[in-house]
Amino acid sequence: MDHQACQWVTIERCGVAPGDLVSAEAGGLPIYRVLSVQDQRAWLRDERTGRDHIAPLATLRWKLAS
């Protein structure tokens, strides 16, 4: 999937759910898949490298439109 050509929408902090594709920049890299959300933090997997990260939800501003 070409994530650059997809439509990105702004998200609210409570609007992130497991399975979502998110980024700090609209269509920017890295793009993460949300694995879980707990205590205002998201467990993320980098779609390009496969590495996992934990980040505050406040740093995620965009979600791939479904």
C-alpha positions in Angstrom: 0.0 0.0 0.0 1.3 3.4 -0.9 0.7 5.4 2.3 1.8 8.6 0.7 -1.2 8.5 -1.6 -3.7 7.8 1.1 -5.9 10.3 2.9 -4.8 11.2 6.4 -7.2 12.7 9.0 -6.4 14.5 12.3 -7.2 12.4 15.3 -8.2 13.1 18.8 -6.2 11.4 21.6 -9.1 9.1 22.4 -9.6 8.2 18.7 -6.6 5.9 18.4 -7.4 2.1 18.5 -5.4 -1.1 17.9 -5.0 -1.7 14.2 -4.9 2.0 13.2 -2.1 3.4 11.1 -0.8 6.6 12.6 1.9 9.2 12.2 3.2 12.3 13.8 2.9 14.0 10.3 0.2 13.5 7.7 1.5 10.8 5.4 5.0 11.3 6.9 7.4 8.7 8.0 7.6 6.8 10.1 4.1 5.3 9.9 3.1 3.1 12.8 0.5 0.4 13.4 -1.1 0.7 16.8 -0.8 -2.6 18.7 -2.4 -1.4 21.9 -3.4 1.7 23.9 -3.1 2.1 27.6 -2.6 5.0 30.1 -2.4 7.7 27.3 0.4 5.7 25.6 0.4 3.6 22.4 2.4 0.6 21.7 3.4 1.0 18.0 5.1 -1.0 15.3 7.0 0.9 12.6 5.5 -0.3 9.3 8.8 0.0 7.5 11.3 -1.4 10.0 9.1 -3.7 12.1 10.5 -2.1 15.3 8.2 -1.6 18.2 7.9 1.7 20.1 5.9 3.1 23.0 4.8 6.7 22.6 2.5 9.2 24.3 -0.7 9.6 22.4 -0.1 13.4 22.4 2.7 12.9 19.8 0.4 11.2 17.3 -1.6 13.7 15.2 -2.7 11.8 12.1 -4.6 8.6 11.3 -5.0 6.9 8.0 -8.6 7.4 6.9 -10.6 4.2 6.7 
